[in-house]
Amino acid sequence: MEYYHIPSSVEETLSIADNYSGNYTYFAGGTDIQIYRKQKLDTHDHIIDLSRLDELKSITV
């Protein structure tokens, strides 16, 4: 079974990841994950979508 999570904060993202003990894949808008899942290269039950997290849209040094 597959579950798709769309967290609204980094804290929520980490909480979701913690709840599913490594049985998840991060997704940030790329199409590669669909290919991996179709070829059964990614068999995690949970997908965590990072695309709406403003904190992760840029890197400041």
mmCIF file of the N, C-alpha and C atoms, coordinates in Angstrom:
data_MODEL
# 
_entry.id   MODEL 
# 
loop_
_atom_site.group_PDB 
_atom_site.id 
_atom_site.type_symbol 
_atom_site.label_atom_id 
_atom_site.label_alt_id 
_atom_site.label_comp_id 
_atom_site.label_asym_id 
_atom_site.label_entity_id 
_atom_site.label_seq_id 
_atom_site.pdbx_PDB_ins_code 
_atom_site.Cartn_x 
_atom_site.Cartn_y 
_atom_site.Cartn_z 
_atom_site.occupancy 
_atom_site.B_iso_or_equiv 
_atom_site.pdbx_formal_charge 
_atom_site.auth_seq_id 
_atom_site.auth_comp_id 
_atom_site.auth_asym_id 
_atom_site.auth_atom_id 
_atom_site.pdbx_PDB_model_num 
ATOM 1   N N  . MET A 1 1  ? 0.843  -1.175 0.000   1.00 0.00 ? 1  MET A N  1 
ATOM 2   C CA . MET A 1 1  ? 0.000  0.000  0.000   1.00 0.00 ? 1  MET A CA 1 
ATOM 3   C C  . MET A 1 1  ? 0.889  1.240  0.000   1.00 0.00 ? 1  MET A C  1 
ATOM 4   N N  . GLU A 1 2  ? 0.434  2.282  -0.632  1.00 0.00 ? 2  GLU A N  1 
ATOM 5   C CA . GLU A 1 2  ? 1.218  3.503  -0.783  1.00 0.00 ? 2  GLU A CA 1 
ATOM 6   C C  . GLU A 1 2  ? 0.481  4.687  -0.160  1.00 0.00 ? 2  GLU A C  1 
ATOM 7   N N  . TYR A 1 3  ? 1.222  5.506  0.581   1.00 0.00 ? 3  TYR A N  1 
ATOM 8   C CA . TYR A 1 3  ? 0.661  6.698  1.213   1.00 0.00 ? 3  TYR A CA 1 
ATOM 9   C C  . TYR A 1 3  ? 1.476  7.905  0.773   1.00 0.00 ? 3  TYR A C  1 
ATOM 10  N N  . TYR A 1 4  ? 0.787  8.991  0.461   1.00 0.00 ? 4  TYR A N  1 
ATOM 11  C CA . TYR A 1 4  ? 1.424  10.208 -0.024  1.00 0.00 ? 4  TYR A CA 1 
ATOM 12  C C  . TYR A 1 4  ? 1.216  11.301 1.019   1.00 0.00 ? 4  TYR A C  1 
ATOM 13  N N  . HIS A 1 5  ? 2.307  11.841 1.549   1.00 0.00 ? 5  HIS A N  1 
ATOM 14  C CA . HIS A 1 5  ? 2.244  12.861 2.595   1.00 0.00 ? 5  HIS A CA 1 
ATOM 15  C C  . HIS A 1 5  ? 2.722  14.196 2.031   1.00 0.00 ? 5  HIS A C  1 
ATOM 16  N N  . ILE A 1 6  ? 2.008  15.267 2.367   1.00 0.00 ? 6  ILE A N  1 
ATOM 17  C CA . ILE A 1 6  ? 2.395  16.618 1.953   1.00 0.00 ? 6  ILE A CA 1 
ATOM 18  C C  . ILE A 1 6  ? 2.527  17.471 3.219   1.00 0.00 ? 6  ILE A C  1 
ATOM 19  N N  . PRO A 1 7  ? 3.692  17.436 3.846   1.00 0.00 ? 7  PRO A N  1 
ATOM 20  C CA . PRO A 1 7  ? 3.879  18.207 5.080   1.00 0.00 ? 7  PRO A CA 1 
ATOM 21  C C  . PRO A 1 7  ? 3.941  19.707 4.794   1.00 0.00 ? 7  PRO A C  1 
ATOM 22  N N  . SER A 1 8  ? 3.616  20.494 5.820   1.00 0.00 ? 8  SER A N  1 
ATOM 23  C CA . SER A 1 8  ? 3.631  21.948 5.655   1.00 0.00 ? 8  SER A CA 1 
ATOM 24  C C  . SER A 1 8  ? 4.817  22.605 6.355   1.00 0.00 ? 8  SER A C  1 
ATOM 25  N N  . SER A 1 9  ? 5.668  21.808 6.993   1.00 0.00 ? 9  SER A N  1 
ATOM 26  C CA . SER A 1 9  ? 6.857  22.355 7.652   1.00 0.00 ? 9  SER A CA 1 
ATOM 27  C C  . SER A 1 9  ? 7.943  21.285 7.703   1.00 0.00 ? 9  SER A C  1 
ATOM 28  N N  . VAL A 1 10 ? 9.169  21.742 7.939   1.00 0.00 ? 10 VAL A N  1 
ATOM 29  C CA . VAL A 1 10 ? 10.282 20.800 8.083   1.00 0.00 ? 10 VAL A CA 1 
ATOM 30  C C  . VAL A 1 10 ? 10.046 19.924 9.313   1.00 0.00 ? 10 VAL A C  1 
ATOM 31  N N  . GLU A 1 11 ? 9.531  20.516 10.380  1.00 0.00 ? 11 GLU A N  1 
ATOM 32  C CA . GLU A 1 11 ? 9.265  19.757 11.602  1.00 0.00 ? 11 GLU A CA 1 
ATOM 33  C C  . GLU A 1 11 ? 8.266  18.634 11.338  1.00 0.00 ? 11 GLU A C  1 
ATOM 34  N N  . GLU A 1 12 ? 7.206  18.927 10.594  1.00 0.00 ? 12 GLU A N  1 
ATOM 35  C CA . GLU A 1 12 ? 6.214  17.904 10.253  1.00 0.00 ? 12 GLU A CA 1 
ATOM 36  C C  . GLU A 1 12 ? 6.842  16.821 9.376   1.00 0.00 ? 12 GLU A C  1 
ATOM 37  N N  . THR A 1 13 ? 7.712  17.226 8.468   1.00 0.00 ? 13 THR A N  1 
ATOM 38  C CA . THR A 1 13 ? 8.416  16.270 7.606   1.00 0.00 ? 13 THR A CA 1 
ATOM 39  C C  . THR A 1 13 ? 9.224  15.288 8.439   1.00 0.00 ? 13 THR A C  1 
ATOM 40  N N  . LEU A 1 14 ? 9.977  15.809 9.397   1.00 0.00 ? 14 LEU A N  1 
ATOM 41  C CA . LEU A 1 14 ? 10.799 14.956 10.254  1.00 0.00 ? 14 LEU A CA 1 
ATOM 42  C C  . LEU A 1 14 ? 9.946  14.042 11.122  1.00 0.00 ? 14 LEU A C  1 
ATOM 43  N N  . SER A 1 15 ? 8.809  14.531 11.560  1.00 0.00 ? 15 SER A N  1 
ATOM 44  C CA . SER A 1 15 ? 7.903  13.716 12.360  1.00 0.00 ? 15 SER A CA 1 
ATOM 45  C C  . SER A 1 15 ? 7.340  12.555 11.542  1.00 0.00 ? 15 SER A C  1 
ATOM 46  N N  . ILE A 1 16 ? 6.943  12.835 10.311  1.00 0.00 ? 16 ILE A N  1 
ATOM 47  C CA . ILE A 1 16 ? 6.437  11.778 9.426   1.00 0.00 ? 16 ILE A CA 1 
ATOM 48  C C  . ILE A 1 16 ? 7.529  10.742 9.192   1.00 0.00 ? 16 ILE A C  1 
ATOM 49  N N  . ALA A 1 17 ? 8.725  11.207 8.882   1.00 0.00 ? 17 ALA A N  1 
ATOM 50  C CA . ALA A 1 17 ? 9.844  10.293 8.636   1.00 0.00 ? 17 ALA A CA 1 
ATOM 51  C C  . ALA A 1 17 ? 10.121 9.436  9.869   1.00 0.00 ? 17 ALA A C  1 
ATOM 52  N N  . ASP A 1 18 ? 10.080 10.041 11.040  1.00 0.00 ? 18 ASP A N  1 
ATOM 53  C CA . ASP A 1 18 ? 10.326 9.308  12.283  1.00 0.00 ? 18 ASP A CA 1 
ATOM 54  C C  . ASP A 1 18 ? 9.261  8.234  12.517  1.00 0.00 ? 18 ASP A C  1 
ATOM 55  N N  . ASN A 1 19 ? 8.023  8.539  12.173  1.00 0.00 ? 19 ASN A N  1 
ATOM 56  C CA . ASN A 1 19 ? 6.918  7.589  12.372  1.00 0.00 ? 19 ASN A CA 1 
ATOM 57  C C  . ASN A 1 19 ? 7.028  6.347  11.504  1.00 0.00 ? 19 ASN A C  1 
ATOM 58  N N  . TYR A 1 20 ? 7.689  6.445  10.361  1.00 0.00 ? 20 TYR A N  1 
ATOM 59  C CA . TYR A 1 20 ? 7.700  5.324  9.422   1.00 0.00 ? 20 TYR A CA 1 
ATOM 60  C C  . TYR A 1 20 ? 9.064  4.660  9.279   1.00 0.00 ? 20 TYR A C  1 
ATOM 61  N N  . SER A 1 21 ? 9.946  4.899  10.201  1.00 0.00 ? 21 SER A N  1 
ATOM 62  C CA . SER A 1 21 ? 11.209 4.160  10.367  1.00 0.00 ? 21 SER A CA 1 
ATOM 63  C C  . SER A 1 21 ? 11.910 3.747  9.078   1.00 0.00 ? 21 SER A C  1 
ATOM 64  N N  . GLY A 1 22 ? 12.147 4.689  8.194   1.00 0.00 ? 22 GLY A N  1 
ATOM 65  C CA . GLY A 1 22 ? 12.890 4.383  6.970   1.00 0.00 ? 22 GLY A CA 1 
ATOM 66  C C  . GLY A 1 22 ? 12.053 3.815  5.841   1.00 0.00 ? 22 GLY A C  1 
ATOM 67  N N  . ASN A 1 23 ? 10.765 3.609  6.056   1.00 0.00 ? 23 ASN A N  1 
ATOM 68  C CA . ASN A 1 23 ? 9.885  3.062  5.016   1.00 0.00 ? 23 ASN A CA 1 
ATOM 69  C C  . ASN A 1 23 ? 9.241  4.206  4.222   1.00 0.00 ? 23 ASN A C  1 
ATOM 70  N N  . TYR A 1 24 ? 10.081 5.144  3.763   1.00 0.00 ? 24 TYR A N  1 
ATOM 71  C CA . TYR A 1 24 ? 9.593  6.307  3.028   1.00 0.00 ? 24 TYR A CA 1 
ATOM 72  C C  . TYR A 1 24 ? 10.631 6.749  2.003   1.00 0.00 ? 24 TYR A C  1 
ATOM 73  N N  . THR A 1 25 ? 10.153 7.524  1.042   1.00 0.00 ? 25 THR A N  1 
ATOM 74  C CA . THR A 1 25 ? 10.999 8.151  0.033   1.00 0.00 ? 25 THR A CA 1 
ATOM 75  C C  . THR A 1 25 ? 10.645 9.625  0.008   1.00 0.00 ? 25 THR A C  1 
ATOM 76  N N  . TYR A 1 26 ? 11.666 10.492 -0.058  1.00 0.00 ? 26 TYR A N  1 
ATOM 77  C CA . TYR A 1 26 ? 11.404 11.916 -0.229  1.00 0.00 ? 26 TYR A CA 1 
ATOM 78  C C  . TYR A 1 26 ? 11.163 12.197 -1.701  1.00 0.00 ? 26 TYR A C  1 
ATOM 79  N N  . PHE A 1 27 ? 10.226 13.098 -1.971  1.00 0.00 ? 27 PHE A N  1 
ATOM 80  C CA . PHE A 1 27 ? 9.871  13.480 -3.331  1.00 0.00 ? 27 PHE A CA 1 
ATOM 81  C C  . PHE A 1 27 ? 9.856  14.998 -3.386  1.00 0.00 ? 27 PHE A C  1 
ATOM 82  N N  . ALA A 1 28 ? 10.498 15.562 -4.424  1.00 0.00 ? 28 ALA A N  1 
ATOM 83  C CA . ALA A 1 28 ? 10.555 17.024 -4.514  1.00 0.00 ? 28 ALA A CA 1 
ATOM 84  C C  . ALA A 1 28 ? 10.184 17.519 -5.904  1.00 0.00 ? 28 ALA A C  1 
ATOM 85  N N  . GLY A 1 29 ? 9.296  16.827 -6.568  1.00 0.00 ? 29 GLY A N  1 
ATOM 86  C CA . GLY A 1 29 ? 8.804  17.286 -7.856  1.00 0.00 ? 29 GLY A CA 1 
ATOM 87  C C  . GLY A 1 29 ? 9.398  16.605 -9.064  1.00 0.00 ? 29 GLY A C  1 
ATOM 88  N N  . GLY A 1 30 ? 10.385 15.761 -8.885  1.00 0.00 ? 30 GLY A N  1 
ATOM 89  C CA . GLY A 1 30 ? 10.998 15.065 -10.020 1.00 0.00 ? 30 GLY A CA 1 
ATOM 90  C C  . GLY A 1 30 ? 10.151 13.900 -10.504 1.00 0.00 ? 30 GLY A C  1 
ATOM 91  N N  . THR A 1 31 ? 10.404 13.474 -11.711 1.00 0.00 ? 31 THR A N  1 
ATOM 92  C CA . THR A 1 31 ? 9.640  12.359 -12.269 1.00 0.00 ? 31 THR A CA 1 
ATOM 93  C C  . THR A 1 31 ? 10.348 11.026 -12.105 1.00 0.00 ? 31 THR A C  1 
ATOM 94  N N  . ASP A 1 32 ? 11.600 11.030 -11.669 1.00 0.00 ? 32 ASP A N  1 
ATOM 95  C CA . ASP A 1 32 ? 12.352 9.782  -11.526 1.00 0.00 ? 32 ASP A CA 1 
ATOM 96  C C  . ASP A 1 32 ? 11.679 8.795  -10.585 1.00 0.00 ? 32 ASP A C  1 
ATOM 97  N N  . ILE A 1 33 ? 11.037 9.300  -9.549  1.00 0.00 ? 33 ILE A N  1 
ATOM 98  C CA . ILE A 1 33 ? 10.428 8.386  -8.582  1.00 0.00 ? 33 ILE A CA 1 
ATOM 99  C C  . ILE A 1 33 ? 9.364  7.512  -9.245  1.00 0.00 ? 33 ILE A C  1 
ATOM 100 N N  . GLN A 1 34 ? 8.644  8.056  -10.211 1.00 0.00 ? 34 GLN A N  1 
ATOM 101 C CA . GLN A 1 34 ? 7.626  7.262  -10.908 1.00 0.00 ? 34 GLN A CA 1 
ATOM 102 C C  . GLN A 1 34 ? 8.274  6.116  -11.676 1.00 0.00 ? 34 GLN A C  1 
ATOM 103 N N  . ILE A 1 35 ? 9.398  6.379  -12.281 1.00 0.00 ? 35 ILE A N  1 
ATOM 104 C CA . ILE A 1 35 ? 10.137 5.339  -13.012 1.00 0.00 ? 35 ILE A CA 1 
ATOM 105 C C  . ILE A 1 35 ? 10.634 4.284  -12.036 1.00 0.00 ? 35 ILE A C  1 
ATOM 106 N N  . TYR A 1 36 ? 11.220 4.709  -10.927 1.00 0.00 ? 36 TYR A N  1 
ATOM 107 C CA . TYR A 1 36 ? 11.731 3.769  -9.925  1.00 0.00 ? 36 TYR A CA 1 
ATOM 108 C C  . TYR A 1 36 ? 10.622 2.884  -9.377  1.00 0.00 ? 36 TYR A C  1 
ATOM 109 N N  . ARG A 1 37 ? 9.464  3.471  -9.122  1.00 0.00 ? 37 ARG A N  1 
ATOM 110 C CA . ARG A 1 37 ? 8.356  2.692  -8.568  1.00 0.00 ? 37 ARG A CA 1 
ATOM 111 C C  . ARG A 1 37 ? 7.816  1.711  -9.604  1.00 0.00 ? 37 ARG A C  1 
ATOM 112 N N  . LYS A 1 38 ? 7.740  2.150  -10.830 1.00 0.00 ? 38 LYS A N  1 
ATOM 113 C CA . LYS A 1 38 ? 7.243  1.268  -11.893 1.00 0.00 ? 38 LYS A CA 1 
ATOM 114 C C  . LYS A 1 38 ? 8.170  0.069  -12.084 1.00 0.00 ? 38 LYS A C  1 
ATOM 115 N N  . GLN A 1 39 ? 9.475  0.305  -11.972 1.00 0.00 ? 39 GLN A N  1 
ATOM 116 C CA . GLN A 1 39 ? 10.464 -0.767 -12.130 1.00 0.00 ? 39 GLN A CA 1 
ATOM 117 C C  . GLN A 1 39 ? 10.714 -1.514 -10.817 1.00 0.00 ? 39 GLN A C  1 
ATOM 118 N N  . LYS A 1 40 ? 9.966  -1.159 -9.784  1.00 0.00 ? 40 LYS A N  1 
ATOM 119 C CA . LYS A 1 40 ? 10.085 -1.778 -8.455  1.00 0.00 ? 40 LYS A CA 1 
ATOM 120 C C  . LYS A 1 40 ? 11.467 -1.577 -7.822  1.00 0.00 ? 40 LYS A C  1 
ATOM 121 N N  . LEU A 1 41 ? 12.117 -0.467 -8.173  1.00 0.00 ? 41 LEU A N  1 
ATOM 122 C CA . LEU A 1 41 ? 13.396 -0.113 -7.564  1.00 0.00 ? 41 LEU A CA 1 
ATOM 123 C C  . LEU A 1 41 ? 13.185 0.652  -6.258  1.00 0.00 ? 41 LEU A C  1 
ATOM 124 N N  . ASP A 1 42 ? 11.999 1.215  -6.094  1.00 0.00 ? 42 ASP A N  1 
ATOM 125 C CA . ASP A 1 42 ? 11.625 1.896  -4.855  1.00 0.00 ? 42 ASP A CA 1 
ATOM 126 C C  . ASP A 1 42 ? 10.356 1.226  -4.346  1.00 0.00 ? 42 ASP A C  1 
ATOM 127 N N  . THR A 1 43 ? 10.465 0.544  -3.228  1.00 0.00 ? 43 THR A N  1 
ATOM 128 C CA . THR A 1 43 ? 9.320  -0.205 -2.702  1.00 0.00 ? 43 THR A CA 1 
ATOM 129 C C  . THR A 1 43 ? 8.814  0.343  -1.365  1.00 0.00 ? 43 THR A C  1 
ATOM 130 N N  . HIS A 1 44 ? 9.206  1.562  -1.031  1.00 0.00 ? 44 HIS A N  1 
ATOM 131 C CA . HIS A 1 44 ? 8.737  2.169  0.216   1.00 0.00 ? 44 HIS A CA 1 
ATOM 132 C C  . HIS A 1 44 ? 7.230  2.402  0.155   1.00 0.00 ? 44 HIS A C  1 
ATOM 133 N N  . ASP A 1 45 ? 6.574  2.290  1.306   1.00 0.00 ? 45 ASP A N  1 
ATOM 134 C CA . ASP A 1 45 ? 5.124  2.487  1.377   1.00 0.00 ? 45 ASP A CA 1 
ATOM 135 C C  . ASP A 1 45 ? 4.721  3.953  1.443   1.00 0.00 ? 45 ASP A C  1 
ATOM 136 N N  . HIS A 1 46 ? 5.635  4.815  1.870   1.00 0.00 ? 46 HIS A N  1 
ATOM 137 C CA . HIS A 1 46 ? 5.294  6.219  2.083   1.00 0.00 ? 46 HIS A CA 1 
ATOM 138 C C  . HIS A 1 46 ? 6.154  7.129  1.209   1.00 0.00 ? 46 HIS A C  1 
ATOM 139 N N  . ILE A 1 47 ? 5.497  8.117  0.612   1.00 0.00 ? 47 ILE A N  1 
ATOM 140 C CA . ILE A 1 47 ? 6.184  9.154  -0.154  1.00 0.00 ? 47 ILE A CA 1 
ATOM 141 C C  . ILE A 1 47 ? 5.957  10.464 0.594   1.00 0.00 ? 47 ILE A C  1 
ATOM 142 N N  . ILE A 1 48 ? 7.048  11.172 0.877   1.00 0.00 ? 48 ILE A N  1 
ATOM 143 C CA . ILE A 1 48 ? 6.959  12.462 1.560   1.00 0.00 ? 48 ILE A CA 1 
ATOM 144 C C  . ILE A 1 48 ? 7.327  13.544 0.553   1.00 0.00 ? 48 ILE A C  1 
ATOM 145 N N  . ASP A 1 49 ? 6.352  14.362 0.200   1.00 0.00 ? 49 ASP A N  1 
ATOM 146 C CA . ASP A 1 49 ? 6.524  15.412 -0.807  1.00 0.00 ? 49 ASP A CA 1 
ATOM 147 C C  . ASP A 1 49 ? 7.126  16.658 -0.157  1.00 0.00 ? 49 ASP A C  1 
ATOM 148 N N  . LEU A 1 50 ? 8.301  17.059 -0.631  1.00 0.00 ? 50 LEU A N  1 
ATOM 149 C CA . LEU A 1 50 ? 8.997  18.228 -0.081  1.00 0.00 ? 50 LEU A CA 1 
ATOM 150 C C  . LEU A 1 50 ? 8.766  19.496 -0.897  1.00 0.00 ? 50 LEU A C  1 
ATOM 151 N N  . SER A 1 51 ? 8.042  19.402 -1.978  1.00 0.00 ? 51 SER A N  1 
ATOM 152 C CA . SER A 1 51 ? 7.944  20.504 -2.940  1.00 0.00 ? 51 SER A CA 1 
ATOM 153 C C  . SER A 1 51 ? 7.266  21.757 -2.397  1.00 0.00 ? 51 SER A C  1 
ATOM 154 N N  . ARG A 1 52 ? 6.499  21.661 -1.330  1.00 0.00 ? 52 ARG A N  1 
ATOM 155 C CA . ARG A 1 52 ? 5.804  22.838 -0.799  1.00 0.00 ? 52 ARG A CA 1 
ATOM 156 C C  . ARG A 1 52 ? 6.485  23.457 0.414   1.00 0.00 ? 52 ARG A C  1 
ATOM 157 N N  . LEU A 1 53 ? 7.676  22.973 0.724   1.00 0.00 ? 53 LEU A N  1 
ATOM 158 C CA . LEU A 1 53 ? 8.387  23.498 1.890   1.00 0.00 ? 53 LEU A CA 1 
ATOM 159 C C  . LEU A 1 53 ? 9.280  24.666 1.475   1.00 0.00 ? 53 LEU A C  1 
ATOM 160 N N  . ASP A 1 54 ? 8.839  25.874 1.776   1.00 0.00 ? 54 ASP A N  1 
ATOM 161 C CA . ASP A 1 54 ? 9.596  27.073 1.396   1.00 0.00 ? 54 ASP A CA 1 
ATOM 162 C C  . ASP A 1 54 ? 11.005 27.073 1.979   1.00 0.00 ? 54 ASP A C  1 
ATOM 163 N N  . GLU A 1 55 ? 11.178 26.488 3.169   1.00 0.00 ? 55 GLU A N  1 
ATOM 164 C CA . GLU A 1 55 ? 12.491 26.455 3.821   1.00 0.00 ? 55 GLU A CA 1 
ATOM 165 C C  . GLU A 1 55 ? 13.521 25.688 3.000   1.00 0.00 ? 55 GLU A C  1 
ATOM 166 N N  . LEU A 1 56 ? 13.079 24.812 2.117   1.00 0.00 ? 56 LEU A N  1 
ATOM 167 C CA . LEU A 1 56 ? 13.993 23.981 1.335   1.00 0.00 ? 56 LEU A CA 1 
ATOM 168 C C  . LEU A 1 56 ? 14.152 24.446 -0.112  1.00 0.00 ? 56 LEU A C  1 
ATOM 169 N N  . LYS A 1 57 ? 13.581 25.589 -0.451  1.00 0.00 ? 57 LYS A N  1 
ATOM 170 C CA . LYS A 1 57 ? 13.635 26.057 -1.838  1.00 0.00 ? 57 LYS A CA 1 
ATOM 171 C C  . LYS A 1 57 ? 14.891 26.847 -2.171  1.00 0.00 ? 57 LYS A C  1 
ATOM 172 N N  . SER A 1 58 ? 15.684 27.194 -1.166  1.00 0.00 ? 58 SER A N  1 
ATOM 173 C CA . SER A 1 58 ? 16.926 27.916 -1.438  1.00 0.00 ? 58 SER A CA 1 
ATOM 174 C C  . SER A 1 58 ? 17.979 27.540 -0.398  1.00 0.00 ? 58 SER A C  1 
ATOM 175 N N  . ILE A 1 59 ? 19.210 27.818 -0.759  1.00 0.00 ? 59 ILE A N  1 
ATOM 176 C CA . ILE A 1 59 ? 20.330 27.571 0.145   1.00 0.00 ? 59 ILE A CA 1 
ATOM 177 C C  . ILE A 1 59 ? 21.019 28.905 0.383   1.00 0.00 ? 59 ILE A C  1 
ATOM 178 N N  . THR A 1 60 ? 21.203 29.249 1.634   1.00 0.00 ? 60 THR A N  1 
ATOM 179 C CA . THR A 1 60 ? 21.886 30.487 1.986   1.00 0.00 ? 60 THR A CA 1 
ATOM 180 C C  . THR A 1 60 ? 23.182 30.140 2.696   1.00 0.00 ? 60 THR A C  1 
ATOM 181 N N  . VAL A 1 61 ? 24.274 30.740 2.221   1.00 0.00 ? 61 VAL A N  1 
ATOM 182 C CA . VAL A 1 61 ? 25.587 30.474 2.817   1.00 0.00 ? 61 VAL A CA 1 
ATOM 183 C C  . VAL A 1 61 ? 26.043 31.694 3.574   1.00 0.00 ? 61 VAL A C  1 
# 
